[in-house]
Amino acid sequence: MSAPDVAIIGLGRIGLPLALSFADRGLTVLGVDKDPERLSAIAAGRMPFQETGGDELMARVHASGRLRTTDRVADAAQADAIVLTIGTPSLAHIEIDLRDIRSALDDLLPHLRAGHTIVLRSTIAPGTTEFVAGYLERRRSLRSGEEVFVAHAPERIAAGRFLEEIDTLPCIIGGVGSGSGERVARLFEVFDAPVVQTTPVQAELAKIWANILRYTTFALPNLLMMDCEQYGANVFDVIDLINRDYPRGGMAQPGFTAGTCLRKDFAFSEERSNAPGMLLAVSRVNESVPNFLVQGMKRRATGGSLNGRKVAVLGLAFKRDTDDERDSLAHKLVRLLERELADVAVHDPHVATPTQPLDDALRDADVVVVATNHSDFATAATLQTLAALAVDGCLVVDPWNCLGSGQVFAFADELALLAGSPGA
Ligand SMILES: NC(=O)c1ccc[n+]([C@@H]2O[C@H](COP(=O)([O-])OP(=O)(O)OC[C@H]3O[C@@H](n4cnc5c(N)ncnc54)[C@H](O)[C@@H]3O)[C@@H](O)[C@H]2O)c1
């Protein structure tokens, strides 16, 4: 069998759509993953998670035979170009966890040869690309930029928009030495997106700071939401006052701000911060929203307790209309509610975790919390079902204003007035 054009190591939510997209552009691709379930789903031509347009793309590539898979990282060395799309979590020490990347590199090392290109597509802490180049030189005496080519080409798509954004978002490439950037640009030119060449550390900083910007942007309305509760103000009114016809407004809306990227990427700056604790504080604001909601529920509950009360949680995914539950604050909310001895019922139409049907979750609920702003929830039907099935005087907690009450904490009779006109 001839050598593949490109190998992708790590067939997760980033690596698999990328492997399929390369194959769809006519490249032969070797996909590598250590997860046998993932490999068997791909072998059967089945997407192991939701991605818009993913099923159709998978069917096309499966029929073409251009994507082969293996569980041996060493096999990736058959291809001249090797792309790493492995997870890069953050350790509890506020430090990037490079173990999976290191393990893949160690498996590759004996098989590397002059001419190989290694692309770090994973999100990484500043300095990691130069570390990888140095590691190859120390262990194999291969000089990056001359004998092997190493670059960071950060993945910047949002899950659910992969297939659209791979062709539109500028592809940042930070190559080590003189030759690396050009090699990697040639690989990615099968996509329509413009290529922007830079240094490795600038590519690393641009990627993580784009996520830090979002994480911080959402912490502000979340903190404001808590201040509003303290002062007896309505956060949605205050945000409207900030933004309305004001050229320097732009306050975002509150909600659960989390997910696998935002919750960890700030740590890649914080680990060597010039303002230690600043981004940690941003993280603590976003992380405290579930507890803020639980305390607000308790304050409004008869007897100040949720013990034995039925609480319906709508949504488990970390983001609207996805099935991705990783690092979702909805799970944290459920854990906190269980510690209050509440009787928790969960409904999410997207996720793989088994949940209850909407009717069952809402029936006789004392409290309903919108934890994820799925489009399915922002409907008149959801409001009507809630009004029909939850107890009279049910408390509705909706930091997203998904149901359109314009209040974080509202009572169902106030919402009943809105049943014909839910919010966006
Ligand atoms: N998910 C996103 O929306 C997104 C967006 C932009 C960037 N990123 C970044 O992309 C990277 C990958 O993220 P993801 O969400 O695809 O992660 P993921 O956990 O979904 O996928 C990683 C895959 O790598 C496999 N893997 C891990 N170590 C391996 C090894 N040694 N050999 C073979 N396979 C191995 C795992 O089994 C898994 O299937 C991360 O650095 C992440 O921060 C993710």
Ligand as a Chemical Component Dictionary entry (heavy atoms), coordinates in Angstrom:
data_LIG
# 
_chem_comp.id                   LIG 
_chem_comp.type                 NON-POLYMER 
_chem_comp.pdbx_formal_charge   0 
_chem_comp.three_letter_code    LIG 
# 
loop_
_chem_comp_atom.comp_id 
_chem_comp_atom.atom_id 
_chem_comp_atom.alt_atom_id 
_chem_comp_atom.type_symbol 
_chem_comp_atom.charge 
_chem_comp_atom.model_Cartn_x 
_chem_comp_atom.model_Cartn_y 
_chem_comp_atom.model_Cartn_z 
_chem_comp_atom.pdbx_ordinal 
LIG N1  N1  N 0  -12.846 20.776 20.465 1  
LIG C1  C1  C 0  -12.697 22.007 20.016 2  
LIG O1  O1  O 0  -13.686 22.693 19.748 3  
LIG C2  C2  C 0  -11.317 22.595 19.770 4  
LIG C3  C3  C 0  -11.209 23.779 19.039 5  
LIG C4  C4  C 0  -9.949  24.295 18.787 6  
LIG C5  C5  C 0  -8.823  23.656 19.293 7  
LIG N2  N2  N 1  -8.955  22.512 20.028 8  
LIG C6  C6  C 0  -7.733  21.861 20.517 9  
LIG O2  O2  O 0  -7.503  20.722 19.701 10 
LIG C7  C7  C 0  -6.891  19.679 20.474 11 
LIG C8  C8  C 0  -7.738  18.431 20.369 12 
LIG O3  O3  O 0  -9.000  18.700 20.921 13 
LIG P1  P1  P 0  -10.218 17.692 20.749 14 
LIG O4  O4  O 0  -11.406 18.369 21.294 15 
LIG O5  O5  O -1 -10.246 17.154 19.357 16 
LIG O6  O6  O 0  -9.744  16.533 21.743 17 
LIG P2  P2  P 0  -10.346 15.058 21.867 18 
LIG O7  O7  O 0  -10.102 14.637 23.259 19 
LIG O8  O8  O 0  -11.752 15.055 21.311 20 
LIG O9  O9  O 0  -9.453  14.203 20.886 21 
LIG C9  C9  C 0  -8.164  13.793 21.156 22 
LIG C10 C10 C 0  -8.020  12.400 20.580 23 
LIG O10 O10 O 0  -6.649  12.047 20.671 24 
LIG C11 C11 C 0  -6.575  10.675 21.042 25 
LIG N3  N3  N 0  -5.249  10.473 21.632 26 
LIG C12 C12 C 0  -4.736  11.004 22.763 27 
LIG N4  N4  N 0  -3.483  10.611 22.958 28 
LIG C13 C13 C 0  -3.160  9.787  21.931 29 
LIG C14 C14 C 0  -1.996  9.070  21.570 30 
LIG N5  N5  N 0  -0.876  9.109  22.310 31 
LIG N6  N6  N 0  -2.047  8.334  20.449 32 
LIG C15 C15 C 0  -3.155  8.295  19.687 33 
LIG N7  N7  N 0  -4.285  8.952  19.972 34 
LIG C16 C16 C 0  -4.297  9.705  21.073 35 
LIG C17 C17 C 0  -7.731  10.466 21.989 36 
LIG O11 O11 O 0  -8.115  9.109  22.068 37 
LIG C18 C18 C 0  -8.817  11.342 21.329 38 
LIG O12 O12 O 0  -9.625  10.609 20.424 39 
LIG C19 C19 C 0  -6.764  20.230 21.896 40 
LIG O13 O13 O 0  -5.486  20.783 22.078 41 
LIG C20 C20 C 0  -7.812  21.315 21.945 42 
LIG O14 O14 O 0  -7.510  22.296 22.896 43 
LIG C21 C21 C 0  -10.177 21.957 20.252 44 
# 
loop_
_chem_comp_bond.comp_id 
_chem_comp_bond.atom_id_1 
_chem_comp_bond.atom_id_2 
_chem_comp_bond.value_order 
_chem_comp_bond.pdbx_ordinal 
LIG N1  C1  SING 1  
LIG C1  O1  DOUB 2  
LIG C1  C2  SING 3  
LIG C2  C3  SING 4  
LIG C2  C21 DOUB 5  
LIG C3  C4  DOUB 6  
LIG C4  C5  SING 7  
LIG C5  N2  DOUB 8  
LIG N2  C6  SING 9  
LIG N2  C21 SING 10 
LIG C6  O2  SING 11 
LIG C6  C20 SING 12 
LIG O2  C7  SING 13 
LIG C7  C8  SING 14 
LIG C7  C19 SING 15 
LIG C8  O3  SING 16 
LIG O3  P1  SING 17 
LIG P1  O4  DOUB 18 
LIG P1  O5  SING 19 
LIG P1  O6  SING 20 
LIG O6  P2  SING 21 
LIG P2  O7  DOUB 22 
LIG P2  O8  SING 23 
LIG P2  O9  SING 24 
LIG O9  C9  SING 25 
LIG C9  C10 SING 26 
LIG C10 O10 SING 27 
LIG C10 C18 SING 28 
LIG O10 C11 SING 29 
LIG C11 N3  SING 30 
LIG C11 C17 SING 31 
LIG N3  C12 SING 32 
LIG N3  C16 SING 33 
LIG C12 N4  DOUB 34 
LIG N4  C13 SING 35 
LIG C13 C14 SING 36 
LIG C13 C16 DOUB 37 
LIG C14 N5  SING 38 
LIG C14 N6  DOUB 39 
LIG N6  C15 SING 40 
LIG C15 N7  DOUB 41 
LIG N7  C16 SING 42 
LIG C17 O11 SING 43 
LIG C17 C18 SING 44 
LIG C18 O12 SING 45 
LIG C19 O13 SING 46 
LIG C19 C20 SING 47 
LIG C20 O14 SING 48 
# 
